[in-house]
């Protein structure tokens, strides 16, 4: 018997179905009866309307750019978002226009997002950690008409303003008292701008596939690429994210939005949290260990998430102060591998469940979460750590497969590695400005650029980015696995593995290590630690100690920078 999946594959592979099948499909469509339910398009602003109606008093807390912590609620965010919509309309902004935001994660930023989408315009969060040339590139590529900007970023925009012809006005996200002098075109303080409109405004209803957000990749190689989210994709992804095995927010939770809103649509949290009625806490510009710990403790945060480098700072501060996070239930860690020591610290010292989170801008952005199943929940020790370090399993709406270099689908055996591909209603089909469907293969799958295995329970484990694999003598070595094992050493704070050129084996692994402060480490000690944890031929040919590692604008290891600096390290060493 041919499975439905196999049947579907053969139809995709042929490119089109037969003329007979087409006639049959048309006939079936003619005979189909429409459902009798309301036509209620999935629109982003319906989320904040629901939050204001059902959870209006729930706290929204921000550490402001000016310093003080400010408290509002969903009802007030909703009212101010309506005023943003009315004020944008007065500026002549229409459906389909793009509004850039260069801002920290704050309540002001949140109300701007909802106000922009409420009139069918598109919010475009610009990552301030990109290089200035990249910032200019994506603002021009998007053709942003207005930029809504925190005071922290005025200087960089002043240096670029002459190269940003599409920007008609800069709205500075502050009040008159804190408004600095600036040469930016038609600049105005946000509170003054907002004061010119009231909340007597009705949000529009339009087709749910209307564009809502333009997010750009971090641009580790080449220029950043735009991903244009629809209202439908954002609402569907936020709903999927709220399932218990994913983020699982509830009205009883307090969520700390550590992952910046400009990173992959803020992991959908600015929609998932209000949708569920969870309180939302924004850290603003203060992402250091002490500042985050203050919010975690004072706001009794139950759920949070971000990249490992941020959490290392939090753990260090907690250890120094002798504090524990009594209210934290779960923490989601993504962007880079999470070490065993970090998992153990949160679970054993603070009683919080650690779930690895995997996704990317192109995936809307959530791909998988490392939560347990009945088949895995009884795992203990290193087996449970291994599960926590995996990328996890996808929610409904995300479908994964792995394929070899010839496109052959690989089995779910946990061993057969291949190119990880994904499809679903929240996954990109083409990049902004390119031909529709151009990012997909003939079966409708998007290639994530990762090499992965999938085990019989559906857990994805990345073995590497395709471009980061170490190909030694024709065999693959996983830089991610080697990094994970290195970071299990208690004196290693961070580690990176790159493929260094080798005269005999073409490439060999080079391990680059950041020791913990005040710890003395030797190459021999690390090699002894790795011995028995990885295959002998996986052991790095050399180890380099550095004070810090470069990261991308989204907090991931910037391996292209490391490759540029160290790819000839082994060749040079042999010559000397």
N, C-alpha and C positions, 0 to 999 in steps of 0.2 A: 504494500500500500504506500502511495506517495503522500508524504506529510504536507500540510498546508504551507509550511515554510518552504519546503523544497519546490512545491508548485509555484509559489510566489517568486522564488529565485529564478526558475526557468523562464517565467514570463518577463522578469526584469532583464535577464540575460539576453533574450531575443530582441529586446528594445521595444517591441510592440506586440500586442496580442493579435491573433488572426482576425480577418474580417468577420468571420462567423461569430467569434467571441465578442467583437465590438458591437455587432447587431444585437446579440443576446443581452449585453450590458445595457444598451440603450432601451431595449424592450423592457428590461427589469426596472429601469429608472422610471419609465412611463407608468408602470403598474404600481410602483412603490407608493405607499400612503404616508403623507407627512405626519409627524407627531403633533400632538395637540397641546404642547407646552408653550409657555411664553417665550417670545423672542427677546432675550435679555443678554445683550452682548457683554462679554467679559472685558471690562474697562478698568484701568488702574485706579481712577478716581473713585470707583465704587468701593474700593478697599477702605479708604480713609472716611468715606461716608458711613460705612458699616462701623468702623472703629469709633467714630464720633457718636453714633446712635446707640451702640451697645456697650461701649467701653469708654465713654467720653471723659470720665474722671481719671482714667489710668495715666500714671505719671510718664512724662517724657523729659528726661534729665540731660542736660548738656554742660560739659565744662567749656565755657565760652573761650573764644580766641583772646578776649580781654583778660581772662583769668577766672572770674567768679563762676560758680556753678549756678545755672539757671534751671528753673523747673516750670514746665508747662504740662499740657495734657492733650489727648487726642481731639477733644472738642475744640480746643483753641488752635491746634495745628490745622484742623479742617477749616475753621473760619479764616485764618490767615492765608491758607492756600487758595481759598475763593478770592481773596483780595489780590493775590499774586495773579490769578487768571484775569481778573478785571483790569488790573494795571497793565498786563501784557497786551490785552486787547486794545487798550487806549494807545499803546505804542505802535499799533498796527500789525502786531504779530498774528499770523493766521495759521490755520491747520497745515501741518507739514513743515513749518519753519523750525529751525534748529536753534536752541538756546544752550549755550555752554555754561557749565558750572566748574569753577576752579576753587574748590572749597574743602574744608575738613568735614568730618562727620558731625553734624550738628542738627538741632531741630530746625533752624533756618534753612539748611540745605534740604531737609526732608520736605518742608512745606513748599519749597520751590519746585521740587520734583512733581508733587501732586498738582500744584498750580499750573505747571507747564503742560502736563498730560491732559488736564481737564479741558483744555481748549483744542486738543488734537495736535498741539505742537510737540516737539521732540526734545527731551533733555539729553544733553551730551556732557557727562562727567569727564573732565580732563584730569589726568593723573599728574599732580604737581611734581612728582619725583622723576618724571621723564626729563630728558635733556631739553634745554630751551628750543633747540632746532626741531625736536619732535613735537613739542607743544605747539610751535608755530605751524608745523606741517598739518597736524590733525585739526586745528582750528580752521585753517584754510581749506582743508579737504572737506570738512563738514559744512563750511560756510556759515558759521555761527553768526547770528544777527545781533544777539545781546550776550554779554558775558556777565555772570553773577559770581562775584569774586570775594574771597576773604582777604582781609588786610595783609595777611602774611605774604600774599603773592602779587601785590601791586608792583613791587620793584621789577620782578621778572617780566611782567606784562608791559611795563613802561619801556623796557629794553627791546620788546618785540612789537610794540604797537604800530610802528610804521610799516610792518610787514603783515598786518592783519586787516586788509581792506574791507572785509565783509562785516566787521564788528562796528555797529552803529552807536552802541552805548555800553558803558560799564556800570553795573549796579554793585556797589561795595557793601558786603554783608555786615553792616555795622550801623550805629546810630550817629547822629550829628556830633555828639560829644567826642566820639572816638574816630571820626572821619579824618584821615590824614590828607595833607595836600597831595595832589596828584596831577599829572599832565595827561592822564587817560581821557580819551574822547567822551564828552558828555557824561562824565562820572557823577554819580549821585549816591548818597548814603541810602541803604536799603530801607531804613525806617522812614526816611523822608519820602522816598519813592512810593512806599506802601501806604503812607498816610493819605495819598491822593486818591485812594480807592476804598470803598467799603465792601462788606461781604454780601451785598445784595446782588448776587450773580448766580446764574444757573448753569451748571456744567452741561456740556453737550453730550448727546448720544450719537455715536457713529459706529462704523463697522469695526468689529473687534480685531481684525487683522491690520488696522491702521498702525503705522509705526509710532512707537512711544519713546524709545531710548536708543541712542547711538553710543555704543561702547567700543573702545579701541583696544586691540591687543597691546601688550607691553613692548613689542618691537625689539626683541633680543637680536634678531637678524633682519636687516632691511627696515623699511618704514613700518610703523604700526598699521594694522588693518582694521577697518571698521566693521562692526557687527550690529545690524539694525534689528533690535527687538520689537516685536509687536505687543500691543496690549494683551492679546490672547496668550502669547507665549509667557509673558511676565506673570499673569494671573495663574495660569496653569502650573508653572514652575513653582510659584509660591504656595499653591495648594499642595503640590506633591511634596514640597519641602516640609510641610507641617505634619506629614504622617509620622507616627511615633518612632518608626525605625530610621527616620531621616533626622531633621532638626527637632521636630515634635514640639514646637512651642505651644503653650496653653495660656489661658487668662491668668493662671496662678504663677507664671514665670516672670522673672526680671531678666531681660536680655541686654548684655553689654555688647554693643556693636564695635568691636575692636577692628575687625577687617574694614578698611576704608570704603566708603560708599563708592569711590571711583574705581575700586577693584572689582571687575566682573559683576557690575550692578549690585555691589554690596552683598554678594552671595544671596540676593533676594530678601535679605532680612528686613529692609525698610518696608517691604510689603507683607512678608510672612508674619512679622511680629504684630502689626496693627490688625491684620486679618484674624489672628487668634486672640487679640486683646491682651497680649503680653506687654508689660511695661518695657520701655525702650530707653537705654542709657547710652549717650554719645560721649566719647572721650575728647572730642575736639582735637587740638594739635598735640596734646600731652599723651604720648604713647610710651613713656618711660615706666619702669617697674614701679616706682613709688606712686606715681599718679594713677596708674591703672589699679594698683592694690587699694588705694584709697576708695575708688569707686566700687570695686568688688566687695569691699567690706561695708562701707557706709550705705550702699544701696541694696545690700543683701542679694547680690546677683546670683541667679540660679543657673544661667546658661550663657556661654560666651564662646568666641572662636577667633582664630587668627593664625598667623604664620609662626613657626617655632622660635624665631629670633626674638619676637616680642615676649613670648611666654618664658623664655630663659631669663629675661630681665625681671619678670614678675617673680619667678621662683627664687632667684638670687635675693631679691628684696625681702620676700617672705622669710627666707632662711636667716637673713641678717637680723630681722626684727623679731624672729621667733613667733610669727603669726601663722594662723591657719584660716583657711577659707571654709567657714562652717556651713555656708548656705549653698555653695557651688555644687550642682548636681552633675552637669556635663560640660565638657569643653571640646570644641571641634578644632582640629589642627590640620591645616592644609598648606599647600604651596611648596613645601619641602618635606623630606622625610622626618618623621618624629622619632627621636631616639628612645631606647628602652629606659634610660634613666629619667627622661622627662615623663614618660607614661607612668613609671613607678612612683615618681614624686607626686603627681596629681592623684593617683589612685590610693597610695598607701598613706601619704601624709595629709592629704586634703579630702579624701573620700569622694573624689569626683571621677566619673566615668570619662575616659578619653576615647573619642571617636575620630579617626582620621577622615578627612573630607577631601574628595577629589572632584575636580571640575575644571572648567576653563571658560573664558569669555564666550567662545563659540558654542558652548553647551548650555547656555542660558541661565545660570552657569553651573548648576549642580549636576554631577555625573554619578557619584556613588558615595556612600557613607559606610564606615566599618562598624556596623551594629551587629549584634548577635542574632542567630537563628536557634530554633530548638536543637538543631544538629551541632551547634557550636557553643552554646551558652555554658556548657559544663567544662569547657577547656580551662586548663590551669597553667601556671608557670610560663615557660617559653612558648608554648603553643598558643596561649591567649595573647601574649605579647605579639607574636607573629601575625595573628588576626588583626590586632589593633594597628599594626604597622601596614597592613594591606590597604588598598584604596577602597575596599568594601564592595558593596553590591548596589546596583542601581534601583531607583524608585520606578514605579509605574510611569510611563512616558519616556523612559530612556531604554534603548535596546542596544546591547553591545555584541560585538563579535571580534575575533582575531583572525587574521589572514596571513599566510606566508607571502614571500616576495612574488609568487606567481598568482596570488589572489585566491588560493585554496583556503577554505574555512577550516580553522584549527579546532580540535576537540576541546571540550571543557574537562580537562584532566589535571589541571594545575601544573602541567609540565611543558606543554607545547606552546612555545612563545610565538607571537606574531604581531602584526600591526593592529593596534587597537582602533576599531571603527565604531561609530555610533550613529543612530538615527532616532528621530522622535519629533514631536511638534514644537519643541523648545530648542532645537539644535539648528545651527546655521545651515543654509543651503547655498549661499553665496555671500561673498564679502561686499561691503558697501561700494557701489560704483562698478561692480562687475556683472557679468551675464548671469541671469537667474539659473540656479542649479549648478553653477560652475565649480562649487566646492565639494560636490558629491561624486561618488563613483557610479557605475552603471546600475548598482543595486539600491541607490539612494542613501548610501552610508557616507558619513564624514570621517576622514582619516584624522585622528587626533594628533598624529606625529609621535605617539608613544608605542613602545614595544611592551607587551603584557602577556600574562597567562590568565586564564579563567578556570577556577576549580569547579568540581561537580556541584557545589552549592551556590555557584554564581558569583563568588568573590573574585574581584579583579586585583591582580598584583602587577604593578608596573616593574618591569625589569630595567627599563631605561627610556629616555627619549631616543628616538631613532638616530638622531645626530650625535648623541652622547655615548652610545655603545662603544666599548673597547673591543676591537676586532683583532685578536691576537692569534696569529698563525691560522686565520680563517675561522677561529672559534670566538663566540661572543662571551664577553665578561660584563656583568651588570654593574655599572657604576653606582646605582642606587643601593643594591644589596651590599656592596663593599662599603659604601658610606654609612649605611645603617649599622653594620657590624663595628666599624671604627668608632662611631658615636656611642656605642654601648660601653666603651671604656670610660670609667668614671672621671678621668682627668681630661677627656676630650670634650670641648665645648661645641665645636663645629668641625665638619670635615667635608671635603669635596674630592671626587675622583675624576680625572680626565684621561683621555687617551693621549699618551705621549709617543712620539715617533720613535721607532726602534729599528736598528739596522738588520736584524734577523727576523723578528716576528711582526714587522710592519708597525704594530702598535702594542704598547704595554701600559698597564695601569700605573698612574702616578697619584699618590695620596697626598693631599694638602690639608694640613691640620691646624686648627686654632686651639691651643691648650687652654684649660681653665686658668683664670688668674691665680698666680702664686704657685702653680703646679709645675714641676719639672718632668718633662717627658723625653724619652729617647726613641730613636727609630727601632732599636732592638726590642724595647718593651712593647711597642705597638705590634710589631711583627709576631712576637711571642703570643700576644693576646689574640691575634687573628688566626694563628696556627690552630687548626682543628675546627675553626668556625667557618672557613671557606676552603675550597679546593686549593691544593698547593700551587697550582699554576695560576690561580687568581691573586695570589699575594702580590702586593705592589712591588715594583722594581725599586722604588725609592719613596721616601717620605720627606716632604718639605714642611717646615713649621713657619707659620705666618701669624701676624697680630690680628688680622681680620680677613674676611672673604668678601668679594664684591657681590652685591645683590641687584636684581632687577628692580624696576619701579613697583613691582607687586610683591617683593620680598623673597623671590626665588633666587637660588644660586645663579650667578651670571657666569655660566661656564664658557661662553664665547670669549669673555675677558681673560679667564684663566687659561684657556687654550692658546690665546694669542701670546700670553706671557711665558707659558711653560711647555708648549707642545714640543719644543726642541731640547728640553732639559736633559733627557737621557742621552741624546746624540752628543750634545756639548760635553756632558760629563765623560763619555767614553773618549772623546777627542782629547780631553785634558788628562 
